[in-house]
Amino acid sequence: MIEKIIKFAAMSVVTFIAKFFVWSFVFRILKKIIMWFLIISIGMVLLYKFLPVPYTFFMFQRCLVQKSNGEDMKLIKEWVSKDEISNYVELAVVCAEDQNYLKHNGFDFGAIKKAIDYNEKMEAKGKSKRRGASTISQQTAKNVFLWHGRSWIRKGFEVYFTFLIETLWSKERIMEVYLNVIELGNGVYGVEAASQEYLKKSAARLTASDAALIAVVLPNPRKFSIANPSAYTRKRQSWCLRQMRYWGMKLDYDKNYDSSKNTDNEE
């Protein structure tokens, strides 16, 4: 009996020690992975604070989707500085996509609550229509550093990278990167590429009407067309132009805009 107890105790000790070393090894590996992830991710964000963003994983993922659908792979992108893009464009995307862009630190919690309430109403009515609440900062983080898809893991990384770019980049830099990487058609990325492809002019020559048209296709650039806008797209374009006039036709990064006084806040 005593021998059995001693053997059992010895085995328990051995098992405990083995588990301890295994978990210690796993913990060391995880610690290194996390450390290298932080170093690489922060390094990339700092690098892109100054350098143009080249092709991204998101763009290559789209190419694979095109290939799997039996289409020719298409990837058109041309980086230009913010100074080479019409001032109307940055105002148009703020009016259409993120009217609290200059106020928030990456996340618009008011818009998130409105989106949740709206989506619950649509679900209760049995409708599939949904509304998102991603800010320009979140869209930039997703398009530059992440992949296309819907999962809590990707959303978690999106929150992390949004925090990083809001901390390490200026609002002007976020906007510049956004306007150069955002998808504006099947295989077309950035305002310059879209301007040349669909409007046959450079981004610097875009009018207020052009800018509004580009901005309103952003919710679904492969469904809504810049080259052949539908009646619905034209309606949203007119709404966006009214918004732009309300904002004074120019985005001032030092001005405190009060969007609560805007009675034409929903198209």
Phi, psi and omega in degrees: 000314180296320179299319179298318180297317180296317179298318180297317179295319181295317179296321179297318179295315180298316179298317179299315181295318180298314179297322180299314181291324178296311181292328175295319178295314179299318180297319179296319179296313180298321180297320178292319179299313180297317180298313181291325176297315179296317180297312183292315183294315179293323178297319179295317180296319178293322179297314182283356172292334185242329186257151175299145178278123179282207178292145185247166178299323178303317181293316179294326177297320177297321179299319179295322177296317177301314181297317181292335178272004179079015180264161172289139179290133183225126178214102180246123182207136176217118182280133172223155179287163180299331179292341180263011178242134179309136179300337180296331187292312181297324176294318182298316182290327175294315180297321185274327190247328192199080186287350175257018184306317183282349183261319188277170179253034178118335184228129180257093186292330175296316179293325178297316179296317179297319180295319179297314179299316180297314182294325176295321178295317179295320179294320179296329179274357180077020180261149184270350183297134180226155179238134178265173180221025180289134178278171175300322179296315179296318179296323178295313179301315181296313185289329183273317192249347189236193183241165178280137178154170180237110176200157180292331179294311179297322179296322177297315176296324179298317178299316181298310182289329175297316177300318181296312184289328177292332180277320189259340179251160172275165176299324179296320180291319177302315180296317181299314179294316179304313183290346180259346183241347185295140179283128183233016179167173181293103180083010181245124186232131178092152184294320181297313180297318180293321179298314181291320185288317189254329185248356175058040176208165179282161179297333180292336184261009181291135177275174177299320179295318177300314182299317179296320179297315179298317184295323187280351175273352187300327179302328179204079187292348176265353175258314179268139188249137172281320183289322181229073184292138178281175177298322178296317179296319178297322178296317178291325176300316179296320177297316180297320178297321176297320177298317180297321177294321178299324181277359178090013176064014176205139179271117179254112184291345180260358183265145178263099181278138178252091183287347180293337180273357182277107183280351179252045191278347178233133180279000000 
